[in-house]
């Protein structure tokens, strides 16, 4: 993509309303624009990151045997009356009536809707187990939306729902998602710590949240250092096998947020204790028959007896992760994208766009990178080098190629690693090979 | 995908509420489930088709130089007060207030939102032209939603917006989208006829709608037969070149809907006249400065003078196209997917799932097809052949492979073309090669 033909409105000034790094940087890097409080338009650069996250989530959900579908954003109030949550949910639920005065709502989550779909078509244990998911916009009317996409009102979430005949089956589904989540975040370049959690308004008796470390995180966390050193992204996971021992190897280790912390256990851990601040990026729940009983979602077992189906739900905050990743990876100059999430892999800077030889050289490099299938953003604007350096550091692409007329005359261009700041001079050919990946 | 592990709830009975073929078939084929009037959940099979359409639209928009972004579903009322459309839009607009009593709406279209984004960051003609688009859910509170996804309330739409310094530039953008749309529909296996249209509530003085032929279409159409025989899908289009002659070659030919029809011109066409019923699947508008003037979106020209930016908007009904394609392609047994839109390319039917040899043979074919990257749905259910034949015809995959124990013993299996109904016996190897594509 040529910057001159893109839509990438970076800002020099730091917007006054942004209190945290990710919000500031997303606005400055031209990734989002606020539409109203807690509601954002995703500009082209931001959307590319959102899609990278979405695609990693989708690939890992599919690998774990989940089946994708897509529920609507709006739901009828009557569904939530069946489960008893319509009145219980509170003012975070956006309620309204349509032109025929039917009561409706913008879905904050989908337990009721998926239970209705399930009960309408599944009658027998032979059609179990099932894991269904969708990636759809949700709305929660936060009283004080802030922190940009980290605590917005309209947000993109992946939510999966499991259906099993009995508790043992539901725990198998829970374990699949537990391991799948660790892998998913690791594929993004993020280390998520699983923490036992309260079930809150979803209900149930077993729940974990997945928290990534970031200085500006919303809660204080403490955990055994081994939880930060696992490596599942490259492991071959057999999702149909017994995952309980693997899950136990995580849950046996100490990990707690805020109020759950235990000074005695922490003291015993000594050097093995890590503390810091964390951001919740995923949450899984086993809630058994809470919704299936209320909504009469029953299946016949092998003995012909009907019983309420056992369920769980599993959420990942897709749009929140864009902000969370920036909280984890940035410096004073801008964002430091992990390769898996970078909107482009390479930024190509033409230091003298009005120099014919320099522009011809950049053009060759640009085409060469495109031919190799490399995602490259080419800054071909007629701007001063200082502006280009600052903008490229701000948007945080992992690799920069910097081309000026003097170096190019000797076939020497600079390759810069955005994370370390290291710059190396090399030939054009070597530079392209080094960054193309 | 194995049918036994999928979520594909086909229906034997025809749902009483469905009046047209696509609505009936989408419900019966387990593609959608109604959530409330005019609002549907997309079940896994339906979502696959929706994504195929979305991906074709996206690829063709990108090829024409459009840049993707993503605006929110909800918008503040004040934006629409700026353009004067808030009160003008009528009861199709879903209005509500949030918990702080701020007036909001579920976007039925995005002219105001994109104009606000544009004016906030573009100041100079040097940043023009720009073509921005997004693919997002919209809501229009139809008084009597019907015909399934063809006239739903929550629907997925691609809408693009062009920004140019002057009318000539805006017409270039319009022409790009005109040609891009013809290609887009053709890539889906659909022939869309461009027809001069009223601009309606969007405004402006130049507009075309793109209409596909289908017996159950909503309006009567008539056109010169040459309009039905173009072929742009394989052509190399230079979107930066002068497209006016190509556009003229279409617009010079007679084409009209309902009230616009001209009996004199039709009589003169003689044999060249085609009449039928049509479904609108796209609509493009040049509306000039209608929104930019009202909302003060101005750019400085080369002479430093500021002027309101020239705009157009360009819509494709992504979710509607799923229904429209079925209206165009179905028979008494079910859907007849064009290859480009088929949820899976191949349906593999195991006629005797309790026969070990038959199942082992199917398993080999299934793995072979997957290895070749072929999208295959394997009906491994313990159902009678009649049920499997009916279900497979209903969901309309283009190619079927039918495997029974007797044929398999002689290494002979049947390949059926869903559209023609032709069945050919061949060896396993030949069958896999024939359908894999």
Boltz contact constraints between the chains, C-beta under 6 A:
constraints:
  - contact:
      token1: [A, 7]
      token2: [B, 67]
      max_distance: 6.0
  - contact:
      token1: [A, 7]
      token2: [B, 132]
      max_distance: 6.0
  - contact:
      token1: [A, 9]
      token2: [B, 121]
      max_distance: 6.0
  - contact:
      token1: [A, 33]
      token2: [B, 117]
      max_distance: 6.0
  - contact:
      token1: [A, 35]
      token2: [B, 72]
      max_distance: 6.0
  - contact:
      token1: [A, 36]
      token2: [B, 76]
      max_distance: 6.0
  - contact:
      token1: [A, 39]
      token2: [B, 72]
      max_distance: 6.0
  - contact:
      token1: [A, 39]
      token2: [B, 74]
      max_distance: 6.0
  - contact:
      token1: [A, 41]
      token2: [B, 71]
      max_distance: 6.0
  - contact:
      token1: [A, 41]
      token2: [B, 72]
      max_distance: 6.0
  - contact:
      token1: [A, 41]
      token2: [B, 117]
      max_distance: 6.0
  - contact:
      token1: [A, 42]
      token2: [B, 69]
      max_distance: 6.0
  - contact:
      token1: [A, 42]
      token2: [B, 70]
      max_distance: 6.0
  - contact:
      token1: [A, 43]
      token2: [B, 69]
      max_distance: 6.0
  - contact:
      token1: [A, 44]
      token2: [B, 67]
      max_distance: 6.0
  - contact:
      token1: [A, 44]
      token2: [B, 69]
      max_distance: 6.0
  - contact:
      token1: [A, 47]
      token2: [B, 69]
      max_distance: 6.0
  - contact:
      token1: [A, 47]
      token2: [B, 70]
      max_distance: 6.0
  - contact:
      token1: [A, 67]
      token2: [B, 7]
      max_distance: 6.0
  - contact:
      token1: [A, 67]
      token2: [B, 44]
      max_distance: 6.0
  - contact:
      token1: [A, 69]
      token2: [B, 42]
      max_distance: 6.0
  - contact:
      token1: [A, 69]
      token2: [B, 43]
      max_distance: 6.0
  - contact:
      token1: [A, 69]
      token2: [B, 44]
      max_distance: 6.0
  - contact:
      token1: [A, 69]
      token2: [B, 47]
      max_distance: 6.0
  - contact:
      token1: [A, 70]
      token2: [B, 42]
      max_distance: 6.0
  - contact:
      token1: [A, 70]
      token2: [B, 47]
      max_distance: 6.0
  - contact:
      token1: [A, 71]
      token2: [B, 41]
      max_distance: 6.0
  - contact:
      token1: [A, 72]
      token2: [B, 35]
      max_distance: 6.0
  - contact:
      token1: [A, 72]
      token2: [B, 39]
      max_distance: 6.0
  - contact:
      token1: [A, 72]
      token2: [B, 41]
      max_distance: 6.0
  - contact:
      token1: [A, 72]
      token2: [B, 154]
      max_distance: 6.0
  - contact:
      token1: [A, 73]
      token2: [B, 137]
      max_distance: 6.0
  - contact:
      token1: [A, 74]
      token2: [B, 39]
      max_distance: 6.0
  - contact:
      token1: [A, 74]
      token2: [B, 154]
      max_distance: 6.0
  - contact:
      token1: [A, 76]
      token2: [B, 36]
      max_distance: 6.0
  - contact:
      token1: [A, 91]
      token2: [B, 99]
      max_distance: 6.0
  - contact:
      token1: [A, 96]
      token2: [B, 96]
      max_distance: 6.0
  - contact:
      token1: [A, 98]
      token2: [B, 141]
      max_distance: 6.0
  - contact:
      token1: [A, 99]
      token2: [B, 91]
      max_distance: 6.0
  - contact:
      token1: [A, 99]
      token2: [B, 141]
      max_distance: 6.0
  - contact:
      token1: [A, 117]
      token2: [B, 33]
      max_distance: 6.0
  - contact:
      token1: [A, 117]
      token2: [B, 41]
      max_distance: 6.0
  - contact:
      token1: [A, 121]
      token2: [B, 9]
      max_distance: 6.0
  - contact:
      token1: [A, 132]
      token2: [B, 7]
      max_distance: 6.0
  - contact:
      token1: [A, 137]
      token2: [B, 73]
      max_distance: 6.0
  - contact:
      token1: [A, 141]
      token2: [B, 98]
      max_distance: 6.0
  - contact:
      token1: [A, 141]
      token2: [B, 99]
      max_distance: 6.0
  - contact:
      token1: [A, 154]
      token2: [B, 72]
      max_distance: 6.0
  - contact:
      token1: [A, 154]
      token2: [B, 74]
      max_distance: 6.0
